[in-house]
């Protein structure tokens, strides 16, 4: 099957959606499909077309007709040409299905392609309504209309967690019925198997992610400050909040126990996972289903996480880790202290997480996407049959 993936962002950018789509595309190839990636060209200096890890990538400046004059004018002036180019590339790749991963400007052009080429559409929701750092779907009427059009139009709607699916139905105002289904985000830890554990002079707790306010790293630092002992905390990632977090580290007297690793590539992330005592996710936002939880479990690590979005669907409380309430500094500290001080409990959580991680394997998840693609194609075919005029005798 020739599958056209429309992620909101892709290589060379790093992030959850980017990594998920990379891994999904590779698994689809292993399963005999032909994936092609259509994504946003930002910055504009990126190549318009290239091959990355054997994947065909087409990048476009996905301008959308927002109300602001510059954006609206750019979309009106350049949008038709972009749509024609996308249409030509889809025809050249013999596209059989469109798959939006995370709704953004990418979805505007995927919808045009669906209408122009009469292709089936699958959309995967990644917590857009609750996780966007800029509150896009709260402040932009265009983004709200775009999401509603996607939900109206898609033959199949998947979400990375039951919570994400329920949030989308609340926004939509009704159930998706049999169009909607949950497909967890997956993790491919085969990338990590041959890596050596990160070398660090003391046992350490790992947290990673983009350093923005909703990730809750300030809550984590305040919680960690109340924990005496021989563990350090390693924070991997970068972002606009890093300088504020470094200042808070000094204010809390944690210099020497906190290491800011910076932006970590795939190999570095794997090494950090393999070397940590356990993983902590302090998010204050309602995330869809963080892939880092699946990765930590697949690496055999216990997890302490906040009750954010679909996280409790991945990390089962008192089975593969501990779930605490968001913004609860004392609760987060107590949970981390408990896992630190009880190696038997930590090993039990790690073993259960490793067993549960099979649900997040790419082989399992890609098979569910394959079912979604085939269902979408069947729905389009049924609609074509029922919409044909009756033949008179």
C-alpha positions as CSV (number, residue, x, y, z in Angstrom):
1,X,0.0,0.0,0.0
2,X,1.3,3.5,-0.9
3,X,0.8,5.6,2.3
4,X,1.2,9.3,2.4
5,X,2.1,10.5,5.9
6,X,1.3,14.2,6.8
7,X,3.0,14.9,10.1
8,X,2.9,18.3,11.7
9,X,6.8,18.2,11.8
10,X,9.6,15.9,10.8
11,X,13.3,15.5,10.4
12,X,15.6,17.4,11.1
13,X,13.4,18.6,14.0
14,X,13.3,16.5,17.1
15,X,10.2,15.7,19.1
16,X,7.5,13.1,19.8
17,X,5.6,13.4,16.5
18,X,8.8,13.5,14.5
19,X,10.2,10.3,16.1
20,X,6.8,8.5,16.0
21,X,6.4,9.2,12.3
22,X,10.0,8.2,11.6
23,X,9.5,4.9,13.3
24,X,6.1,4.3,11.9
25,X,7.4,4.9,8.3
26,X,10.2,2.4,8.9
27,X,7.8,-0.3,10.3
28,X,5.4,0.3,7.4
29,X,8.4,-0.4,5.0
30,X,9.3,-3.6,6.9
31,X,5.6,-4.7,6.5
32,X,5.8,-4.2,2.7
33,X,4.2,-0.8,2.4
34,X,5.6,2.3,0.7
35,X,5.4,5.4,2.9
36,X,6.1,8.9,1.7
37,X,6.3,11.9,4.1
38,X,4.8,15.3,3.4
39,X,5.6,17.9,6.0
40,X,6.2,21.6,6.7
41,X,9.3,23.2,5.3
42,X,10.5,25.3,8.2
43,X,12.9,26.9,8.1
44,X,12.6,27.6,4.4
45,X,16.3,26.8,3.9
46,X,15.5,23.1,4.3
47,X,15.6,21.0,1.1
48,X,12.2,20.8,-0.6
49,X,12.7,17.1,-1.4
50,X,15.2,14.6,-0.1
51,X,15.7,11.0,1.0
52,X,16.3,10.5,4.7
53,X,17.1,7.0,6.0
54,X,15.6,5.7,2.7
55,X,12.3,7.6,3.2
56,X,11.1,10.0,0.6
57,X,10.4,13.4,2.1
58,X,8.5,16.3,0.5
59,X,8.6,19.6,2.4
60,X,6.3,22.5,1.7
61,X,5.6,25.9,3.2
62,X,2.2,25.1,4.5
63,X,0.7,28.6,4.6
64,X,-2.9,28.7,6.0
65,X,-5.5,31.5,5.6
66,X,-5.4,32.8,9.2
67,X,-7.1,36.2,9.8
68,X,-3.8,38.1,10.1
69,X,-3.2,39.9,6.8
70,X,0.3,38.6,6.1
71,X,-0.7,34.9,6.7
72,X,-3.9,35.3,4.8
73,X,-2.2,37.0,1.9
74,X,0.6,34.4,1.7
75,X,-1.9,31.6,1.7
76,X,-4.0,33.2,-1.0
77,X,-1.0,34.0,-3.1
78,X,1.1,30.8,-2.7
79,X,-1.4,28.2,-1.4
80,X,-2.8,27.2,-4.8
81,X,0.7,26.4,-6.2
82,X,1.5,24.4,-3.1
83,X,-1.7,22.4,-3.4
84,X,-0.9,21.7,-7.1
85,X,2.6,20.5,-6.3
86,X,1.3,18.2,-3.4
87,X,-1.3,16.8,-5.8
88,X,1.3,16.1,-8.5
89,X,3.6,14.4,-5.9
90,X,0.8,12.3,-4.6
91,X,-0.1,11.1,-8.1
92,X,3.5,10.4,-8.8
93,X,3.7,8.2,-5.7
94,X,0.4,6.4,-6.6
95,X,-0.9,7.4,-3.1
96,X,-3.7,5.2,-1.9
97,X,-4.3,6.8,1.5
98,X,-3.5,9.9,3.5
99,X,-2.5,9.8,7.1
100,X,-2.4,13.1,9.2
101,X,-0.3,12.7,12.3
102,X,-1.1,15.7,14.6
103,X,-3.3,18.4,13.3
104,X,-1.6,21.6,12.2
105,X,-1.1,23.4,8.9
106,X,-0.3,20.0,7.4
107,X,-4.0,19.1,7.8
108,X,-5.2,22.0,5.6
109,X,-3.3,20.6,2.6
110,X,-4.1,17.0,3.3
111,X,-7.8,17.9,3.3
112,X,-7.4,19.6,-0.1
113,X,-5.6,16.5,-1.4
114,X,-8.4,14.3,-0.2
115,X,-11.0,16.4,-1.9
116,X,-9.1,16.7,-5.2
117,X,-8.0,13.1,-5.5
118,X,-10.8,11.4,-3.6
119,X,-8.4,9.6,-1.3
120,X,-9.3,8.0,2.1
121,X,-8.1,9.9,5.1
122,X,-6.9,8.7,8.6
123,X,-6.1,11.2,11.2
124,X,-4.2,10.5,14.4
125,X,-4.7,12.9,17.3
126,X,-1.8,13.5,19.7
127,X,-3.4,15.7,22.3
128,X,-3.5,18.9,20.3
129,X,-6.3,20.3,22.3
130,X,-4.5,20.2,25.6
131,X,-0.7,20.0,24.9
132,X,0.1,22.8,22.4
133,X,2.5,25.1,24.1
134,X,1.0,28.2,22.5
135,X,-2.6,27.2,23.1
136,X,-3.3,27.2,19.4
137,X,-6.7,25.6,19.5
138,X,-7.8,27.9,22.3
139,X,-6.9,31.2,20.6
140,X,-7.2,30.5,16.8
141,X,-10.6,30.3,15.2
142,X,-9.0,28.9,12.0
143,X,-7.3,26.1,14.0
144,X,-10.6,25.2,15.5
145,X,-12.4,25.2,12.2
146,X,-9.6,23.2,10.7
147,X,-9.8,20.5,13.4
148,X,-13.5,20.3,13.0
149,X,-13.2,19.9,9.2
150,X,-10.7,17.1,9.8
151,X,-13.0,15.3,12.2
152,X,-15.9,15.7,9.9
153,X,-14.0,14.4,6.9
154,X,-11.7,11.6,8.1
155,X,-12.9,8.1,7.5
156,X,-11.1,6.9,10.6
157,X,-10.0,8.9,13.6
158,X,-7.3,7.4,15.9
159,X,-6.0,8.9,19.1
160,X,-2.9,8.0,21.1
161,X,-5.0,7.5,24.3
162,X,-8.6,7.1,25.4
163,X,-8.3,10.5,27.2
164,X,-7.2,12.2,23.9
165,X,-10.1,10.5,22.0
166,X,-12.6,11.7,24.7
167,X,-11.2,15.3,24.6
168,X,-11.7,15.3,20.8
169,X,-15.3,14.0,21.1
170,X,-16.0,16.7,23.7
171,X,-14.7,19.3,21.3
172,X,-16.6,17.8,18.4
173,X,-19.8,17.6,20.3
174,X,-20.7,14.0,19.6
175,X,-19.2,10.5,19.6
176,X,-17.1,9.4,16.6
177,X,-18.8,6.0,16.8
178,X,-17.0,3.2,14.9
179,X,-14.8,5.8,13.1
180,X,-12.9,6.4,16.4
181,X,-10.3,4.1,18.0
182,X,-7.3,4.3,20.3
183,X,-3.9,3.3,19.0
184,X,-1.1,3.9,21.5
185,X,2.1,5.6,20.6
186,X,4.9,3.1,20.2
187,X,8.6,2.8,20.9
188,X,11.4,1.2,19.0
189,X,14.1,0.4,21.5
190,X,16.0,-1.7,19.0
191,X,17.9,1.5,18.4
192,X,19.1,1.2,22.0
193,X,20.0,-2.5,22.3
194,X,23.7,-2.2,21.5
195,X,24.3,1.0,23.4
196,X,26.4,1.2,26.5
197,X,24.6,2.7,29.6
198,X,25.5,6.3,30.2
199,X,28.4,6.6,32.6
200,X,27.8,8.8,35.6
201,X,29.7,8.7,39.0
202,X,26.5,8.4,41.1
203,X,23.1,6.8,40.6
204,X,20.8,9.1,38.7
205,X,17.2,9.8,38.0
206,X,16.4,10.8,34.3
207,X,13.9,13.3,33.0
208,X,13.8,14.4,29.4
209,X,11.8,16.6,27.1
210,X,11.5,20.1,25.7
211,X,12.2,22.7,28.4
212,X,8.9,24.6,28.3
213,X,6.6,25.4,31.2
214,X,4.0,22.8,30.7
215,X,6.6,20.0,31.0
216,X,6.8,20.7,34.8
217,X,10.6,20.6,35.2
218,X,10.4,23.4,37.8
219,X,8.0,21.2,39.9
220,X,10.5,18.3,39.5
221,X,13.4,20.5,40.8
222,X,11.5,21.6,43.8
223,X,10.5,18.0,44.6
224,X,14.1,16.8,44.1
225,X,15.4,19.5,46.5
226,X,13.6,17.8,49.4
227,X,15.2,14.4,48.7
228,X,18.5,13.7,50.5
229,X,20.6,10.9,49.3
230,X,23.2,9.9,46.8
231,X,21.1,10.2,43.6
232,X,21.6,12.9,41.0
233,X,19.1,14.2,38.5
234,X,19.9,14.4,34.8
235,X,17.7,16.6,32.6
236,X,18.0,16.0,28.9
237,X,16.5,18.5,26.4
238,X,16.6,22.2,25.7
239,X,14.1,25.0,25.2
240,X,13.2,28.5,26.3
241,X,12.8,27.6,30.0
242,X,16.4,26.3,30.4
243,X,18.0,29.4,31.8
244,X,15.1,29.8,34.3
245,X,15.6,26.2,35.4
246,X,19.3,26.6,35.8
247,X,18.7,29.7,38.0
248,X,16.2,27.7,40.0
249,X,18.8,24.9,40.4
250,X,21.2,27.4,42.0
251,X,18.4,28.9,44.2
252,X,17.5,25.5,45.5
253,X,21.1,24.6,46.3
254,X,21.1,21.8,43.8
255,X,24.2,22.7,41.8
256,X,26.3,19.5,41.7
257,X,23.3,17.2,42.0
258,X,21.6,18.4,38.7
259,X,23.2,18.0,35.3
260,X,21.7,19.7,32.3
261,X,22.5,17.3,29.5
262,X,21.2,19.5,26.7
263,X,19.6,18.4,23.4
264,X,20.2,14.6,23.0
265,X,20.1,12.6,19.8
266,X,18.6,9.2,19.6
267,X,21.8,7.4,20.6
268,X,22.3,9.7,23.6
269,X,18.7,9.2,24.8
270,X,19.1,5.4,24.7
271,X,22.3,5.6,26.6
272,X,20.7,7.8,29.3
273,X,17.7,5.5,29.6
274,X,19.9,2.4,30.0
275,X,22.0,4.1,32.7
276,X,19.3,5.6,34.9
277,X,17.9,4.2,38.2
278,X,14.4,5.2,37.0
279,X,12.6,7.7,34.8
280,X,10.4,10.6,35.9
281,X,7.8,12.5,33.9
282,X,6.6,15.6,35.8
283,X,4.3,17.1,33.0
284,X,1.8,19.7,34.0
285,X,-0.1,19.5,30.7
286,X,-2.5,16.8,29.5
287,X,-0.2,15.0,27.2
288,X,-1.6,12.5,24.7
289,X,0.5,9.5,25.5
290,X,4.2,10.4,25.9
291,X,6.4,8.1,23.9
292,X,9.1,8.5,26.5
293,X,7.0,6.4,28.9
294,X,6.9,3.5,26.4
295,X,10.6,3.8,25.8
296,X,11.4,3.8,29.5
297,X,9.3,0.7,30.1
298,X,10.8,-1.1,27.1
299,X,14.2,-0.3,28.6
300,X,13.2,-2.0,31.8
301,X,12.9,1.2,33.9
302,X,10.4,2.0,36.7
303,X,8.5,5.3,36.1
304,X,7.2,8.1,38.3
305,X,4.8,10.3,36.4
306,X,2.1,12.9,36.9
307,X,-1.6,12.3,36.1
308,X,-1.3,14.1,32.7
309,X,-3.6,13.2,29.9
310,X,-3.1,9.6,28.7
311,X,-0.1,8.9,30.9
312,X,-2.0,6.7,33.4
313,X,-3.1,4.5,30.5
314,X,0.6,3.7,29.8
315,X,2.0,3.8,33.4
316,X,-0.2,1.7,35.5
317,X,-0.2,2.9,39.1
318,X,1.4,0.5,41.6
319,X,2.1,-1.9,38.7
320,X,4.7,-0.4,36.4
321,X,5.2,2.8,38.3
322,X,3.7,5.5,40.4
323,X,1.2,8.2,39.4
324,X,1.0,11.5,41.3
325,X,-1.2,14.5,40.9
326,X,0.1,17.4,38.8
327,X,1.8,20.3,40.6
328,X,2.0,18.2,43.8
329,X,5.6,18.9,44.8
330,X,5.4,16.9,48.1
331,X,3.6,13.9,46.3
332,X,6.2,13.8,43.6
333,X,9.0,13.9,46.1
334,X,7.5,11.1,48.2
335,X,7.0,8.9,45.1
336,X,10.6,9.4,43.9
337,X,11.9,8.8,47.4
338,X,9.9,5.6,47.6
339,X,11.3,4.2,44.3
340,X,14.8,5.3,45.2
341,X,14.8,3.6,48.6
342,X,13.1,0.4,47.7
343,X,15.1,-1.6,45.1
344,X,12.6,-4.6,45.3
345,X,9.7,-2.3,44.4
346,X,11.8,-0.6,41.7
347,X,12.7,-3.9,40.1
348,X,9.1,-5.1,40.3
349,X,7.9,-2.0,38.5
350,X,10.6,-2.4,35.9
351,X,9.8,-6.0,35.2
352,X,6.1,-5.2,34.9
353,X,6.8,-2.3,32.6
354,X,9.0,-4.4,30.4
355,X,6.3,-7.0,30.0
356,X,3.7,-4.3,29.3
357,X,5.9,-2.6,26.8
358,X,4.9,-5.3,24.2
359,X,1.7,-3.4,23.8
360,X,3.8,-0.5,22.6
361,X,5.9,-2.4,20.1
362,X,5.9,-1.0,16.5
363,X,4.9,-4.4,15.1
364,X,1.7,-4.3,17.3
365,X,1.0,-0.6,16.7
366,X,1.6,-0.7,12.9
367,X,-0.7,-3.6,12.5
368,X,-3.5,-1.5,14.1
369,X,-2.7,1.3,11.7
370,X,-2.9,-1.2,8.9
371,X,-6.4,-2.1,10.0
372,X,-7.3,1.6,10.2
373,X,-6.0,2.2,6.6
374,X,-8.0,-0.8,5.2
375,X,-11.1,0.3,7.1
376,X,-10.8,3.8,5.6
377,X,-10.4,2.4,2.1
378,X,-13.5,0.2,2.6
379,X,-15.5,3.2,3.8
380,X,-14.6,5.2,0.7
381,X,-15.5,2.3,-1.6
382,X,-18.8,1.8,0.1
383,X,-19.6,5.5,-0.2
384,X,-18.7,5.4,-3.9
385,X,-21.1,2.4,-4.5
386,X,-24.0,3.9,-2.5
387,X,-23.6,7.3,-4.2
388,X,-23.8,5.9,-7.8
389,X,-27.1,6.7,-9.5
390,X,-29.4,3.7,-9.9
391,X,-29.4,2.1,-13.3
392,X,-32.8,2.1,-14.9
393,X,-34.0,-1.1,-16.6
